[in-house]
C-alpha cells in the first residue's frame, strides 16, 4: 500500500497568529522603548514559529485545503476497518475494550462533505498503510469516530 504524501501548507489562521505575534513585538518596542528588548524577543518568537506552524494539508490530485483528524483504533480489527473504509462492508462493530495500534487519518474540508481516510498500522513500530486513501461519507466518519480509543 502507498502512503499518501500530504503536503503541509499554511492556513490563514497560521499566518494571522505568527504575524500577530510579530506585530505585538514591534508595537511594544515602539510604544514602550524601555521594553524594546522584550519586544525584540517577541518578534523573534513570531519569526521562529512561522516556518513550523502549518496546519493545512494539500492532497495530491484533490482540490482544496484539508484539515487532519487522527483516530486510534483497535489493531485486532484492521481487516474489518479497512473493509468498511473501502466500502466492501456496510456495517462496523468493534469491541471498544481492545488495545490500539491502528491510526486512522481523516482529511476533511470544514463545511463540505468531501472527506478522505487512510488506515495505518503502527503495532510493529513501522508505519504501514492498510488501505489506500479513500473517500468516505459523513455516516462512515461518524461510525469510525465513535470507536476512537482514548489514550
TORLORO-835455 format. One record per residue (C-alpha): residue in three letters; x, y, z negated. Coordinates in pm, 1 decimal. Each point is the difference from the previous one (the first is absolute). Example, Ala and Ser with C-alpha at 12.3 -4.5 7.8 and 13.67 -1.06 7.14 Angstrom:
! residues 2
<r><type>Ala</type><x>1230.0</x><y>-450.0</y><z>-780.0</z></r>
<r><type>Ser</type><x>137.0</x><y>344.0</y><z>66.0</z></r>
END
This chain:
! residues 151
<r><type>Unk</type><x>0.0</x><y>0.0</y><z>0.0</z></r>
<r><type>Unk</type><x>114.0</x><y>352.0</y><z>72.3</z></r>
<r><type>Unk</type><x>-10.1</x><y>266.1</y><z>-265.1</z></r>
<r><type>Unk</type><x>-131.1</x><y>331.5</y><z>121.6</z></r>
<r><type>Unk</type><x>250.1</x><y>282.5</y><z>-23.8</z></r>
<r><type>Unk</type><x>-220.7</x><y>283.6</y><z>-119.0</z></r>
<r><type>Unk</type><x>179.5</x><y>332.2</y><z>31.4</z></r>
<r><type>Unk</type><x>-8.6</x><y>227.6</y><z>-305.3</z></r>
<r><type>Unk</type><x>-116.9</x><y>350.2</y><z>92.8</z></r>
<r><type>Unk</type><x>-82.7</x><y>323.3</y><z>-181.0</z></r>
<r><type>Unk</type><x>-357.5</x><y>78.5</y><z>-88.6</z></r>
<r><type>Unk</type><x>-112.1</x><y>358.2</y><z>-47.9</z></r>
<r><type>Unk</type><x>-10.2</x><y>-48.3</y><z>-378.5</z></r>
<r><type>Unk</type><x>362.5</x><y>-122.9</y><z>-4.0</z></r>
<r><type>Unk</type><x>119.7</x><y>315.1</y><z>170.3</z></r>
<r><type>Unk</type><x>-227.6</x><y>221.0</y><z>-212.1</z></r>
<r><type>Unk</type><x>143.2</x><y>-143.3</y><z>-324.4</z></r>
<r><type>Unk</type><x>362.5</x><y>37.7</y><z>106.8</z></r>
<r><type>Unk</type><x>-46.5</x><y>348.3</y><z>144.1</z></r>
<r><type>Unk</type><x>-202.3</x><y>104.6</y><z>-306.3</z></r>
<r><type>Unk</type><x>286.3</x><y>-101.5</y><z>-230.4</z></r>
<r><type>Unk</type><x>250.9</x><y>185.9</y><z>218.6</z></r>
<r><type>Unk</type><x>-222.7</x><y>311.1</y><z>5.4</z></r>
<r><type>Unk</type><x>-45.0</x><y>-14.0</y><z>-378.7</z></r>
<r><type>Unk</type><x>377.7</x><y>-4.6</y><z>-47.3</z></r>
<r><type>Unk</type><x>52.3</x><y>293.4</y><z>235.6</z></r>
<r><type>Unk</type><x>-278.2</x><y>204.7</y><z>-160.8</z></r>
<r><type>Unk</type><x>137.1</x><y>-72.6</y><z>-348.4</z></r>
<r><type>Unk</type><x>347.0</x><y>115.5</y><z>106.7</z></r>
<r><type>Unk</type><x>-136.7</x><y>321.5</y><z>150.5</z></r>
<r><type>Unk</type><x>-246.4</x><y>94.7</y><z>-275.2</z></r>
<r><type>Unk</type><x>220.4</x><y>-85.0</y><z>-299.2</z></r>
<r><type>Unk</type><x>367.3</x><y>45.7</y><z>96.4</z></r>
<r><type>Unk</type><x>114.9</x><y>-131.9</y><z>-339.3</z></r>
<r><type>Unk</type><x>-147.0</x><y>-339.7</y><z>93.6</z></r>
<r><type>Unk</type><x>153.3</x><y>-14.0</y><z>346.1</z></r>
<r><type>Unk</type><x>206.3</x><y>-304.7</y><z>-101.6</z></r>
<r><type>Unk</type><x>-321.9</x><y>-186.9</y><z>-83.8</z></r>
<r><type>Unk</type><x>-153.1</x><y>124.0</y><z>324.7</z></r>
<r><type>Unk</type><x>293.6</x><y>-138.4</y><z>199.1</z></r>
<r><type>Unk</type><x>-38.1</x><y>-337.7</y><z>-177.0</z></r>
<r><type>Unk</type><x>-370.5</x><y>-5.5</y><z>88.9</z></r>
<r><type>Unk</type><x>79.3</x><y>83.8</y><z>364.1</z></r>
<r><type>Unk</type><x>261.1</x><y>-276.5</y><z>11.8</z></r>
<r><type>Unk</type><x>-253.0</x><y>-243.9</y><z>-147.0</z></r>
<r><type>Unk</type><x>-248.2</x><y>87.5</y><z>274.7</z></r>
<r><type>Unk</type><x>268.1</x><y>-44.5</y><z>265.4</z></r>
<r><type>Unk</type><x>111.5</x><y>-334.5</y><z>-146.9</z></r>
<r><type>Unk</type><x>-348.0</x><y>-154.5</y><z>-6.6</z></r>
<r><type>Unk</type><x>-89.1</x><y>119.9</y><z>350.3</z></r>
<r><type>Unk</type><x>169.4</x><y>-288.5</y><z>190.8</z></r>
<r><type>Unk</type><x>-136.6</x><y>-267.3</y><z>-236.5</z></r>
<r><type>Unk</type><x>-361.4</x><y>108.1</y><z>-44.9</z></r>
<r><type>Unk</type><x>-163.5</x><y>-169.8</y><z>298.5</z></r>
<r><type>Unk</type><x>-333.0</x><y>-164.4</y><z>-78.9</z></r>
<r><type>Unk</type><x>-144.5</x><y>-34.9</y><z>350.5</z></r>
<r><type>Unk</type><x>48.5</x><y>-293.3</y><z>237.5</z></r>
<r><type>Unk</type><x>-12.7</x><y>-33.3</y><z>377.1</z></r>
<r><type>Unk</type><x>-63.2</x><y>-348.1</y><z>137.1</z></r>
<r><type>Unk</type><x>145.5</x><y>-96.1</y><z>338.9</z></r>
<r><type>Unk</type><x>-271.0</x><y>5.1</y><z>265.0</z></r>
<r><type>Unk</type><x>-264.4</x><y>152.5</y><z>-230.9</z></r>
<r><type>Unk</type><x>-121.2</x><y>360.0</y><z>-1.9</z></r>
<r><type>Unk</type><x>-20.0</x><y>209.6</y><z>-314.2</z></r>
<r><type>Unk</type><x>183.2</x><y>39.3</y><z>-328.7</z></r>
<r><type>Unk</type><x>-68.0</x><y>-280.7</y><z>-245.6</z></r>
<r><type>Unk</type><x>19.8</x><y>-32.9</y><z>-376.9</z></r>
<r><type>Unk</type><x>114.3</x><y>-322.8</y><z>-167.6</z></r>
<r><type>Unk</type><x>-165.7</x><y>-198.0</y><z>-276.5</z></r>
<r><type>Unk</type><x>168.0</x><y>-312.4</y><z>-142.4</z></r>
<r><type>Unk</type><x>-177.6</x><y>-287.3</y><z>-173.0</z></r>
<r><type>Unk</type><x>149.3</x><y>-293.6</y><z>-189.9</z></r>
<r><type>Unk</type><x>-178.5</x><y>-326.6</y><z>77.9</z></r>
<r><type>Unk</type><x>46.4</x><y>-363.7</y><z>-111.2</z></r>
<r><type>Unk</type><x>275.2</x><y>-180.7</y><z>189.6</z></r>
<r><type>Unk</type><x>-173.4</x><y>-341.6</y><z>-20.1</z></r>
<r><type>Unk</type><x>-280.4</x><y>126.5</y><z>225.9</z></r>
<r><type>Unk</type><x>207.7</x><y>141.3</y><z>285.8</z></r>
<r><type>Unk</type><x>-165.5</x><y>-215.8</y><z>268.8</z></r>
<r><type>Unk</type><x>-349.1</x><y>103.5</y><z>-113.3</z></r>
<r><type>Unk</type><x>95.8</x><y>368.3</y><z>-12.5</z></r>
<r><type>Unk</type><x>172.9</x><y>-7.6</y><z>340.7</z></r>
<r><type>Unk</type><x>-301.5</x><y>-175.1</y><z>157.1</z></r>
<r><type>Unk</type><x>-234.6</x><y>260.1</y><z>-148.3</z></r>
<r><type>Unk</type><x>210.0</x><y>294.9</y><z>121.7</z></r>
<r><type>Unk</type><x>36.3</x><y>-140.4</y><z>351.7</z></r>
<r><type>Unk</type><x>-374.3</x><y>-75.0</y><z>23.1</z></r>
<r><type>Unk</type><x>15.6</x><y>-381.5</y><z>2.8</z></r>
<r><type>Unk</type><x>-204.9</x><y>-9.6</y><z>-323.1</z></r>
<r><type>Unk</type><x>-304.1</x><y>207.1</y><z>-97.3</z></r>
<r><type>Unk</type><x>26.4</x><y>-40.6</y><z>-378.8</z></r>
<r><type>Unk</type><x>273.0</x><y>18.8</y><z>-259.4</z></r>
<r><type>Unk</type><x>-20.7</x><y>-155.8</y><z>-345.3</z></r>
<r><type>Unk</type><x>311.6</x><y>13.9</y><z>-218.5</z></r>
<r><type>Unk</type><x>73.0</x><y>-87.2</y><z>-360.1</z></r>
<r><type>Unk</type><x>92.8</x><y>335.7</y><z>-158.7</z></r>
<r><type>Unk</type><x>208.2</x><y>-171.1</y><z>-271.6</z></r>
<r><type>Unk</type><x>271.0</x><y>-124.0</y><z>238.0</z></r>
<r><type>Unk</type><x>349.7</x><y>146.8</y><z>21.0</z></r>
<r><type>Unk</type><x>98.0</x><y>263.6</y><z>257.3</z></r>
<r><type>Unk</type><x>271.2</x><y>-17.9</y><z>262.3</z></r>
<r><type>Unk</type><x>-187.8</x><y>128.0</y><z>303.8</z></r>
<r><type>Unk</type><x>-15.0</x><y>367.0</y><z>93.1</z></r>
<r><type>Unk</type><x>-271.9</x><y>129.0</y><z>229.4</z></r>
<r><type>Unk</type><x>80.5</x><y>329.8</y><z>169.6</z></r>
<r><type>Unk</type><x>-299.5</x><y>192.3</y><z>129.0</z></r>
<r><type>Unk</type><x>54.0</x><y>300.8</y><z>225.6</z></r>
<r><type>Unk</type><x>-300.2</x><y>232.1</y><z>24.8</z></r>
<r><type>Unk</type><x>-105.4</x><y>346.2</y><z>111.4</z></r>
<r><type>Unk</type><x>-216.4</x><y>167.3</y><z>-261.9</z></r>
<r><type>Unk</type><x>-355.5</x><y>52.3</y><z>120.9</z></r>
<r><type>Unk</type><x>36.8</x><y>-228.7</y><z>302.7</z></r>
<r><type>Unk</type><x>-90.7</x><y>-369.2</y><z>34.7</z></r>
<r><type>Unk</type><x>338.2</x><y>-76.8</y><z>158.3</z></r>
<r><type>Unk</type><x>193.0</x><y>-231.3</y><z>-240.6</z></r>
<r><type>Unk</type><x>283.3</x><y>-243.0</y><z>61.5</z></r>
<r><type>Unk</type><x>132.4</x><y>-269.3</y><z>-234.8</z></r>
<r><type>Unk</type><x>304.6</x><y>-223.5</y><z>-17.9</z></r>
<r><type>Unk</type><x>78.1</x><y>-266.9</y><z>-260.1</z></r>
<r><type>Unk</type><x>350.7</x><y>-64.0</y><z>-137.4</z></r>
<r><type>Unk</type><x>139.4</x><y>-280.9</y><z>-216.9</z></r>
<r><type>Unk</type><x>256.3</x><y>110.4</y><z>-260.9</z></r>
<r><type>Unk</type><x>3.9</x><y>-318.4</y><z>-211.4</z></r>
<r><type>Unk</type><x>334.6</x><y>-121.7</y><z>137.1</z></r>
<r><type>Unk</type><x>163.5</x><y>340.2</y><z>-49.4</z></r>
<r><type>Unk</type><x>-5.4</x><y>68.9</y><z>373.8</z></r>
<r><type>Unk</type><x>-267.4</x><y>203.8</y><z>174.3</z></r>
<r><type>Unk</type><x>-175.2</x><y>-227.6</y><z>249.4</z></r>
<r><type>Unk</type><x>-303.0</x><y>108.5</y><z>203.0</z></r>
<r><type>Unk</type><x>-284.4</x><y>-252.0</y><z>-22.0</z></r>
<r><type>Unk</type><x>-218.7</x><y>154.0</y><z>270.1</z></r>
<r><type>Unk</type><x>23.0</x><y>261.4</y><z>271.8</z></r>
<r><type>Unk</type><x>-119.0</x><y>356.8</y><z>-53.2</z></r>
<r><type>Unk</type><x>-375.9</x><y>-38.1</y><z>45.6</z></r>
<r><type>Unk</type><x>-284.4</x><y>248.4</y><z>10.3</z></r>
<r><type>Unk</type><x>-243.6</x><y>-64.1</y><z>-286.5</z></r>
<r><type>Unk</type><x>-348.0</x><y>125.6</y><z>-79.0</z></r>
<r><type>Unk</type><x>-112.6</x><y>195.7</y><z>-305.9</z></r>
<r><type>Unk</type><x>-177.2</x><y>-314.5</y><z>-129.3</z></r>
<r><type>Unk</type><x>322.1</x><y>-204.1</y><z>26.7</z></r>
<r><type>Unk</type><x>189.7</x><y>277.4</y><z>-179.4</z></r>
<r><type>Unk</type><x>-253.8</x><y>3.7</y><z>-285.1</z></r>
<r><type>Unk</type><x>20.7</x><y>-379.1</y><z>-37.9</z></r>
<r><type>Unk</type><x>381.2</x><y>-1.3</y><z>-2.7</z></r>
<r><type>Unk</type><x>19.3</x><y>291.4</y><z>-245.0</z></r>
<r><type>Unk</type><x>-209.2</x><y>-179.0</y><z>-263.2</z></r>
<r><type>Unk</type><x>264.0</x><y>-276.6</y><z>-24.0</z></r>
<r><type>Unk</type><x>286.4</x><y>244.9</y><z>-69.2</z></r>
<r><type>Unk</type><x>210.0</x><y>-135.0</y><z>-288.9</z></r>
<r><type>Unk</type><x>85.6</x><y>247.6</y><z>-274.9</z></r>
<r><type>Unk</type><x>367.1</x><y>6.4</y><z>-95.5</z></r>
END
